[in-house]
Amino acid sequence: MLPVTARARRAGKRFLLFDNMLLELGFSAVFPLLSVHFVEQLGWPAVIVGVSLGIWQFLQSGTGILGGAIADLFGAKPMIVIGLILRAAGFGVMAFADRGWILMLACALAALGGMLFGPCRSAMVIKLVRPYERGRFYSILMVEDSAFRVLGALLGSWLLLTYDFQRVCLAGMAFFLLAAGWNAWKLPAYKLSSVRAPVLAGMSRAFNDRPFRRYVLILTGYYILNVQVMLMLPIAVQKIAGTPAAVGWMYSIDAVMALVLLYPLARWSERHFRLEHRLMFGLVLMALSLICVGFISTVGILFSLVVLFYLGSLIAEPARETLSAELADYRARGSYMGFSRFGAAVGGALGYTGGGWLYDLGDRSQMTALPWLILGLVGALTTVGLWLRFRHQPAPKVANLRSL
């Protein structure tokens, strides 16, 4: 019979997987279709949608250290439940957005919800999953993300084509309300950190950790590339394929690749390569694929580049998550995981706002390759920054305790 702690960890991991399924379905039903609905269907300037998504990303990730520090003090459960309700409210407002400021308000509400529940959920993975299992568990989460992302996107596309965008948003709201009820009912009152410290103490510990701070800031460039799967890639797919359903096809590619490749790829690479090397190689593949998008006009080649982009993401993302967890201080897990999202805040805001502005500029001036070339340059500079960061101070190597 398993010890009590082992049974608790196993139950906790099952809880995280089910909770993650609900959140991914709700998010993916709505988020990928924002640019398609407002830019391609309603004819709004892409910069308005980009600014709205930038507000979302910056508020959610830029204030993540505050949400994580509060969770370090009060525990995960209240922060997660309140955050999920706020995210649902944001989607409810988005359903009736007919002006730019209403869309921005909806994104701000959704972002504040994410600020509360996001760092808590990341810190819970560190708490419930042993170090030697984290890389594989992150890979499982990514497989699940991909599978339910495509189901969510297909559900959203069907609702958009059959009914309207309001139904899409209301479906997303329903999933987050269901997740809030699930957490209120089943989530134990976990404490995230090993010591109970004031909010400012945890924030200060994370912010004053110079190596961690440098790593987080360098990741800004990674997130500039990563968010294009929600903004510029869906626009490009819709434009070249001529149907919103093609966005669902794009996420189907992601799901199939994740289900087939992600876990075995993570198992193999963690035995042969360091975390930082995996992150850098994946980033290079993502940058190369985005550069090429600006020079093609056929659906087949576009989806080949989407495959290359997702392959880079499958290599980079588990390494990035594991690396962030390994660099975090156990005395303030929530604060560290909240601060780890600061690069996502800046990079996401720049990626969405700048990407939307560059897309409009390239479209007006008939220089459609311009935004994609700039994204490639960002990827190259970020890779160099990561190499310099870990050149003299490699990331800690996680031992596989089962082999000792």
C-alpha positions as CSV (number, residue, x, y, z in Angstrom):
1,M,0.0,0.0,0.0
2,L,1.3,3.4,-0.9
3,P,2.3,5.8,1.9
4,V,-0.1,8.7,2.7
5,T,2.1,11.3,1.1
6,A,2.4,9.3,-2.1
7,R,-1.4,8.8,-2.3
8,A,-1.9,12.6,-1.7
9,R,0.6,13.4,-4.5
10,R,-1.1,11.0,-6.9
11,A,-4.6,12.5,-6.1
12,G,-3.2,16.0,-6.4
13,K,-1.8,15.2,-9.9
14,R,-5.2,13.8,-11.0
15,F,-6.9,16.9,-9.7
16,L,-4.5,19.2,-11.6
17,L,-5.1,17.2,-14.9
18,F,-8.9,17.4,-14.7
19,D,-8.7,21.1,-13.7
20,N,-6.4,21.8,-16.5
21,M,-8.8,20.2,-19.0
22,L,-11.7,22.5,-18.0
23,L,-9.5,25.6,-18.2
24,E,-8.0,24.7,-21.6
25,L,-11.4,24.0,-23.1
26,G,-12.8,27.3,-21.9
27,F,-9.8,29.3,-23.0
28,S,-9.3,27.6,-26.4
29,A,-13.0,28.0,-27.3
30,V,-12.7,31.7,-27.2
31,F,-9.1,33.0,-27.4
32,P,-7.9,31.8,-30.8
33,L,-11.0,33.2,-32.5
34,L,-10.7,36.8,-31.2
35,S,-8.5,38.0,-34.0
36,V,-10.6,36.0,-36.6
37,H,-13.9,37.5,-35.4
38,F,-12.9,41.1,-34.8
39,V,-10.3,41.5,-37.6
40,E,-11.5,39.2,-40.4
41,Q,-15.2,39.2,-39.8
42,L,-15.9,42.7,-38.3
43,G,-13.1,44.5,-40.1
44,W,-11.6,46.1,-36.9
45,P,-7.9,47.2,-37.2
46,A,-5.7,44.4,-36.0
47,V,-4.0,46.9,-33.6
48,I,-7.2,47.2,-31.5
49,V,-7.3,43.5,-31.0
50,G,-3.5,43.5,-30.4
51,V,-3.8,46.2,-27.7
52,S,-6.6,44.3,-26.0
53,L,-4.6,41.1,-26.0
54,G,-1.6,43.0,-24.8
55,I,-3.6,44.4,-21.9
56,W,-4.6,40.9,-21.1
57,Q,-1.1,39.5,-21.2
58,F,0.5,42.4,-19.3
59,L,-2.0,42.5,-16.5
60,Q,-2.2,38.8,-16.0
61,S,1.6,38.1,-16.1
62,G,2.9,41.5,-15.0
63,T,1.0,41.3,-11.7
64,G,1.5,37.6,-11.3
65,I,4.2,38.1,-8.6
66,L,1.5,39.9,-6.5
67,G,-1.0,37.1,-7.0
68,G,1.7,34.5,-6.2
69,A,2.8,36.4,-3.0
70,I,-0.8,36.7,-1.8
71,A,-1.2,32.9,-2.4
72,D,2.0,32.3,-0.4
73,L,0.3,34.0,2.5
74,F,-3.3,32.8,2.3
75,G,-3.1,29.6,0.3
76,A,-4.1,28.5,-3.2
77,K,-7.8,27.7,-2.9
78,P,-9.4,31.2,-2.4
79,M,-7.1,32.8,-5.0
80,I,-7.9,30.1,-7.6
81,V,-11.7,30.2,-7.1
82,I,-11.9,34.0,-7.2
83,G,-9.6,34.1,-10.2
84,L,-11.7,31.6,-12.2
85,I,-14.9,33.6,-11.5
86,L,-13.2,36.8,-12.7
87,R,-12.1,35.0,-15.9
88,A,-15.6,33.9,-16.5
89,A,-16.9,37.4,-16.0
90,G,-14.4,38.7,-18.6
91,F,-15.7,36.2,-21.1
92,G,-19.2,37.3,-20.3
93,V,-18.4,40.9,-21.0
94,M,-16.5,40.0,-24.2
95,A,-19.7,38.3,-25.5
96,F,-21.2,41.8,-25.9
97,A,-18.1,43.8,-27.0
98,D,-19.1,46.1,-29.9
99,R,-16.5,48.8,-29.2
100,G,-12.8,48.6,-28.6
101,W,-12.9,49.8,-25.0
102,I,-15.4,47.1,-24.1
103,L,-13.1,44.4,-25.5
104,M,-10.2,45.9,-23.5
105,L,-12.3,45.9,-20.3
106,A,-13.3,42.3,-20.9
107,C,-9.6,41.3,-21.4
108,A,-8.6,43.2,-18.3
109,L,-11.2,41.3,-16.2
110,A,-10.0,38.0,-17.7
111,A,-6.4,39.0,-17.0
112,L,-7.0,39.8,-13.3
113,G,-8.6,36.4,-12.9
114,G,-5.5,34.8,-14.5
115,M,-3.2,36.8,-12.2
116,L,-4.9,35.1,-9.2
117,F,-5.2,31.5,-10.4
118,G,-2.1,31.2,-12.7
119,P,0.8,31.4,-10.2
120,C,-1.1,29.2,-7.7
121,R,-1.5,26.4,-10.2
122,S,2.1,26.6,-11.2
123,A,3.2,26.5,-7.6
124,M,1.0,23.6,-6.9
125,V,2.8,21.6,-9.6
126,I,6.1,22.3,-7.8
127,K,4.5,21.3,-4.5
128,L,2.8,18.1,-5.7
129,V,5.3,16.7,-8.2
130,R,8.8,15.6,-7.2
131,P,11.7,17.2,-9.0
132,Y,12.7,14.2,-11.1
133,E,9.1,13.8,-12.3
134,R,8.4,17.5,-13.2
135,G,9.8,17.5,-16.7
136,R,7.6,14.5,-17.6
137,F,4.5,15.9,-15.8
138,Y,4.9,19.2,-17.7
139,S,5.0,17.2,-20.9
140,I,1.8,15.4,-19.9
141,L,0.2,18.7,-19.2
142,M,1.3,20.0,-22.6
143,V,-0.2,16.9,-24.3
144,E,-3.4,17.5,-22.5
145,D,-3.3,21.2,-23.4
146,S,-2.9,20.3,-27.1
147,A,-5.6,17.7,-27.1
148,F,-8.2,20.0,-25.4
149,R,-7.0,23.1,-27.2
150,V,-8.0,21.6,-30.5
151,L,-11.4,20.4,-29.0
152,G,-11.9,23.9,-27.6
153,A,-11.0,25.5,-30.9
154,L,-13.2,23.2,-32.9
155,L,-16.1,23.9,-30.5
156,G,-15.5,27.6,-30.8
157,S,-15.3,27.4,-34.6
158,W,-18.6,25.4,-34.7
159,L,-20.4,27.9,-32.5
160,L,-19.1,30.8,-34.5
161,L,-20.1,29.3,-37.8
162,T,-23.5,27.9,-36.6
163,Y,-24.5,30.7,-34.2
164,D,-22.4,33.8,-33.4
165,F,-19.5,35.0,-31.3
166,Q,-21.7,35.6,-28.3
167,R,-22.3,31.8,-28.0
168,V,-18.6,31.3,-28.2
169,C,-17.9,33.6,-25.3
170,L,-20.7,32.2,-23.2
171,A,-19.4,28.6,-23.7
172,G,-16.0,29.8,-22.5
173,M,-17.6,31.4,-19.5
174,A,-19.5,28.2,-18.6
175,F,-16.2,26.2,-18.5
176,F,-14.6,28.6,-16.2
177,L,-17.6,28.7,-13.9
178,L,-17.6,24.9,-13.8
179,A,-13.9,24.9,-13.0
180,A,-14.5,27.4,-10.1
181,G,-17.2,25.1,-8.7
182,W,-14.8,22.1,-9.0
183,N,-12.0,23.9,-7.2
184,A,-14.4,25.2,-4.5
185,W,-15.6,21.6,-3.9
186,K,-12.6,19.5,-4.3
187,L,-9.4,21.5,-3.8
188,P,-7.8,21.0,-0.4
189,A,-6.5,24.1,1.5
190,Y,-2.9,23.8,0.3
191,K,-0.1,26.1,1.5
192,L,2.2,26.8,-1.3
193,S,5.4,27.7,0.5
194,S,7.5,26.2,3.3
195,V,7.4,29.4,5.4
196,R,4.6,31.9,6.1
197,A,5.9,35.3,5.2
198,P,4.4,38.7,4.5
199,V,3.4,39.5,0.9
200,L,6.3,42.0,0.3
201,A,8.9,39.6,1.7
202,G,8.1,36.9,-0.9
203,M,8.0,39.4,-3.7
204,S,11.3,40.9,-2.6
205,R,13.0,37.5,-2.4
206,A,12.0,36.7,-6.0
207,F,12.7,40.1,-7.4
208,N,16.2,40.4,-5.7
209,D,17.3,37.0,-7.1
210,R,19.6,38.4,-9.8
211,P,20.2,35.2,-11.9
212,F,16.4,34.4,-11.8
213,R,15.5,38.0,-12.7
214,R,17.9,38.0,-15.7
215,Y,16.5,34.6,-16.9
216,V,12.9,36.0,-16.6
217,L,13.7,39.1,-18.6
218,I,15.4,37.3,-21.4
219,L,12.3,35.2,-21.8
220,T,10.5,38.3,-23.0
221,G,11.6,37.5,-26.5
222,Y,10.4,33.9,-26.3
223,Y,6.9,35.0,-25.4
224,I,6.9,37.6,-28.2
225,L,7.2,34.6,-30.6
226,N,5.0,32.3,-28.6
227,V,1.9,34.5,-28.5
228,Q,1.7,34.7,-32.3
229,V,-0.1,31.4,-32.2
230,M,-3.0,33.4,-30.9
231,L,-2.7,36.5,-33.1
232,M,-0.8,36.5,-36.3
233,L,-0.8,32.8,-37.2
234,P,-4.6,32.5,-37.0
235,I,-4.9,35.6,-39.1
236,A,-2.5,34.2,-41.7
237,V,-4.2,30.8,-41.7
238,Q,-7.7,32.4,-42.1
239,K,-6.4,34.7,-44.9
240,I,-4.7,32.0,-46.9
241,A,-7.2,29.2,-46.4
242,G,-10.3,31.5,-46.6
243,T,-12.3,29.9,-43.7
244,P,-12.3,30.2,-39.9
245,A,-12.5,26.4,-39.8
246,A,-8.8,26.4,-40.8
247,V,-7.9,27.7,-37.4
248,G,-9.3,24.5,-35.9
249,W,-7.2,22.6,-38.4
250,M,-4.1,24.4,-37.2
251,Y,-4.8,23.4,-33.6
252,S,-5.5,19.8,-34.8
253,I,-1.9,19.7,-36.0
254,D,-0.7,20.9,-32.6
255,A,-2.8,18.2,-30.9
256,V,-1.6,15.3,-33.1
257,M,2.0,16.3,-32.8
258,A,1.7,16.7,-29.0
259,L,0.0,13.3,-28.6
260,V,2.5,11.5,-30.8
261,L,5.8,13.3,-30.0
262,L,5.8,15.4,-26.9
263,Y,6.2,12.8,-24.1
264,P,8.7,10.5,-25.9
265,L,10.6,13.6,-27.1
266,A,10.8,15.0,-23.6
267,R,11.9,11.6,-22.2
268,W,14.6,11.3,-24.8
269,S,15.9,14.9,-24.6
270,E,16.0,15.0,-20.8
271,R,18.5,12.1,-20.9
272,H,20.8,13.7,-23.5
273,F,20.5,17.5,-23.3
274,R,20.5,20.2,-20.6
275,L,17.3,22.2,-20.1
276,E,18.7,25.5,-21.4
277,H,20.0,23.8,-24.6
278,R,16.5,22.3,-25.3
279,L,15.0,25.8,-24.7
280,M,17.4,27.5,-27.1
281,F,17.0,24.8,-29.9
282,G,13.2,25.0,-29.7
283,L,13.4,28.7,-29.9
284,V,15.5,28.6,-33.0
285,L,13.0,26.4,-34.8
286,M,10.1,28.7,-33.8
287,A,11.9,31.7,-35.1
288,L,12.8,30.1,-38.5
289,S,9.3,29.0,-39.1
290,L,7.9,32.5,-38.4
291,I,10.4,34.1,-40.8
292,C,9.3,31.9,-43.6
293,V,5.5,32.6,-43.1
294,G,6.0,36.1,-44.7
295,F,7.1,34.6,-48.0
296,I,4.5,32.0,-48.7
297,S,0.9,32.1,-50.1
298,T,-0.2,28.4,-50.3
299,V,-2.0,26.5,-47.6
300,G,0.2,23.4,-47.8
301,I,3.5,25.3,-47.2
302,L,1.9,27.4,-44.5
303,F,0.8,24.3,-42.5
304,S,4.3,22.8,-43.0
305,L,5.7,25.9,-41.2
306,V,3.0,25.6,-38.5
307,V,4.4,22.0,-38.0
308,L,7.9,23.4,-37.6
309,F,6.7,26.1,-35.2
310,Y,4.9,23.5,-33.0
311,L,7.9,21.2,-33.1
312,G,10.0,24.0,-31.7
313,S,7.4,24.7,-29.0
314,L,7.2,21.0,-28.1
315,I,10.9,21.1,-27.5
316,A,11.1,24.5,-25.7
317,E,8.1,24.7,-23.5
318,P,8.6,21.7,-21.2
319,A,12.2,22.8,-20.8
320,R,11.2,26.3,-20.0
321,E,8.6,25.2,-17.4
322,T,11.0,22.8,-15.7
323,L,13.8,25.4,-15.8
324,S,11.6,28.0,-14.1
325,A,10.6,25.5,-11.4
326,E,14.2,24.4,-10.7
327,L,15.4,28.0,-10.4
328,A,12.6,28.9,-7.9
329,D,13.3,29.2,-4.2
330,Y,11.2,26.8,-2.1
331,R,10.6,29.5,0.5
332,A,8.5,31.6,-1.8
333,R,7.2,29.3,-4.6
334,G,4.1,31.4,-5.4
335,S,6.2,34.6,-5.6
336,Y,8.8,33.0,-7.8
337,M,6.3,31.4,-10.2
338,G,4.4,34.7,-10.3
339,F,7.5,36.6,-11.1
340,S,8.5,34.0,-13.7
341,R,5.5,35.3,-15.7
342,F,6.9,38.9,-15.9
343,G,8.7,38.0,-19.2
344,A,5.3,36.7,-20.4
345,A,3.8,40.1,-19.4
346,V,6.2,42.2,-21.3
347,G,6.7,39.8,-24.2
348,G,3.0,39.1,-24.6
349,A,2.2,42.8,-24.5
350,L,4.8,43.6,-27.1
351,G,4.0,40.5,-29.1
352,Y,0.3,41.3,-29.3
353,T,0.4,45.1,-29.6
354,G,3.5,45.2,-31.8
355,G,2.4,42.2,-33.8
356,G,-1.0,43.8,-34.5
357,W,0.6,47.2,-35.4
358,L,3.2,45.6,-37.7
359,Y,0.5,43.4,-39.4
360,D,-1.5,46.6,-40.2
361,L,1.7,48.4,-41.3
362,G,2.8,45.5,-43.6
363,D,-0.7,45.2,-45.0
364,R,-1.0,48.9,-45.8
365,S,2.5,49.2,-47.3
366,Q,2.3,45.8,-49.1
367,M,5.4,44.6,-47.1
368,T,3.7,41.5,-45.7
369,A,7.0,39.9,-44.8
370,L,8.0,42.7,-42.4
371,P,6.4,41.5,-39.2
372,W,7.6,38.0,-39.7
373,L,11.2,39.1,-40.3
374,I,11.2,41.2,-37.2
375,L,9.9,38.1,-35.2
376,G,12.8,36.1,-36.6
377,L,15.2,38.8,-35.4
378,V,13.7,38.8,-31.9
379,G,14.1,35.0,-31.8
380,A,17.8,35.2,-32.7
381,L,18.5,37.9,-30.1
382,T,16.7,35.9,-27.4
383,T,18.7,32.8,-28.2
384,V,21.9,34.7,-27.8
385,G,20.7,36.2,-24.5
386,L,19.9,32.7,-23.1
387,W,23.3,31.4,-24.2
388,L,25.1,34.3,-22.4
389,R,22.9,33.8,-19.3
390,F,23.8,30.1,-19.0
391,R,27.3,30.1,-20.4
392,H,29.1,30.4,-17.1
393,Q,26.2,29.4,-14.8
394,P,24.5,26.3,-16.2
395,A,21.0,25.4,-14.9
396,P,20.9,22.8,-12.1
397,K,20.8,19.3,-13.5
398,V,17.8,17.3,-12.1
399,A,18.8,13.8,-11.1
400,N,16.5,11.0,-11.8
401,L,16.2,9.5,-8.3
402,R,14.7,6.3,-9.6
403,S,18.0,5.5,-11.3
404,L,20.1,6.0,-8.2
